[in-house]
Amino acid sequence: MSILSVEMIDVNKWYGDFHVLRDVNLRVARGEKLVICGASGSGKSTMIRCINRLEEHQKGQIIVDGTEPTNGLKKIHEIRRDVGMLFQRFNLFPHLTILENLTLAPIWVKRMHKKAAEEVAMHYLHRVKIPEQAGKISRPTLGWPAAACGDCPLAMHEPEDHAVR
């Protein structure tokens, strides 16, 4: 049996009377890649937010790397530090440069040195062929360069074989 990265057991979530997640069961093995797709409003983002405890579920159990995120703030922070998520919008901070956006989480959450974070960020900007965008402010008017670097914050996160992306 493979080691589970994420397990959801009979998870339910309501917004008022709207039952958005109904008896969700999911088992994701360590290293397994998973894409969650479905119609608008079907609960995809809600499910991912519940896994990372950005939203609370009302019923059922969620276990991430053997830790149930409902067991205290310290455990929630441990999970958030190691679980990467990627949503439809890249949501860069508009007042920061693209490089600053990419290095923000590694510096503050992972305690990475600024120079090391910048080197990793530049690696990913080169990988998506936009290193010249690093010093630009990440306004939506930049168009595709800002969108192209939208996946870089997740890559910068470098989760250790976590499945939620």
Residue pairs with C-beta under 8 A, 6 or more apart in sequence:
2 29
2 30
3 29
3 30
4 27
4 28
4 29
4 30
4 63
5 28
5 29
5 30
5 31
5 32
5 64
5 65
5 161
5 162
5 163
5 164
6 26
6 27
6 28
6 51
6 62
6 63
6 64
6 162
6 163
6 164
7 26
7 27
7 28
7 61
7 62
7 63
8 24
8 25
8 26
8 27
8 47
8 51
8 60
8 61
8 62
8 63
9 25
9 60
9 61
9 62
9 63
10 23
10 24
10 25
10 59
10 60
10 61
11 21
11 23
11 24
11 25
11 47
11 50
11 57
11 59
11 60
11 61
11 62
12 19
12 21
12 22
12 23
12 24
12 57
12 58
12 59
12 60
13 19
13 20
13 21
13 43
13 46
13 47
13 50
13 55
13 56
13 57
13 58
14 20
14 58
20 43
20 46
21 43
21 46
21 47
21 50
21 57
23 60
24 43
24 47
24 60
28 34
28 163
28 164
29 163
30 161
30 162
30 163
31 161
31 163
32 163
33 163
33 165
34 163
34 164
34 165
36 44
36 47
36 48
37 44
38 44
45 87
46 55
48 85
48 87
48 164
49 55
50 56
50 57
50 62
51 62
51 64
51 69
51 83
51 164
52 69
52 79
52 80
52 83
52 85
52 164
53 62
53 69
53 70
53 76
53 79
53 80
56 70
61 68
62 68
62 69
62 70
64 79
64 83
64 164
65 79
65 82
65 162
67 75
67 78
67 79
68 75
69 75
69 76
69 79
80 109
81 109
81 110
82 159
82 160
82 162
83 159
83 162
83 164
84 154
84 157
84 159
84 162
84 164
84 165
85 154
85 164
85 165
86 151
86 154
86 165
89 150
90 146
90 147
90 149
90 150
90 151
90 153
91 150
92 98
92 101
92 138
92 146
92 149
92 150
93 100
93 101
93 104
93 138
94 137
94 138
94 139
94 140
95 137
96 104
96 137
96 138
97 134
97 135
97 136
97 137
97 138
98 125
98 133
98 134
98 135
98 136
98 138
98 145
98 146
98 149
99 118
99 121
99 122
99 125
99 134
99 135
101 138
101 149
101 153
102 117
102 121
102 124
102 125
102 149
102 152
102 153
102 156
103 112
103 114
103 117
103 118
103 121
103 156
105 153
105 156
105 157
106 112
106 116
106 117
106 120
106 156
106 157
107 113
107 114
107 117
112 120
117 156
120 156
120 158
121 134
121 152
121 156
122 131
122 134
124 149
124 152
124 155
124 156
125 131
125 133
125 134
125 149
125 152
127 155
128 148
128 149
128 151
128 152
129 148
130 145
130 148
130 149
133 142
133 145
133 146
133 149
136 142
136 145
138 146
138 149
139 146
140 146
154 165
159 165
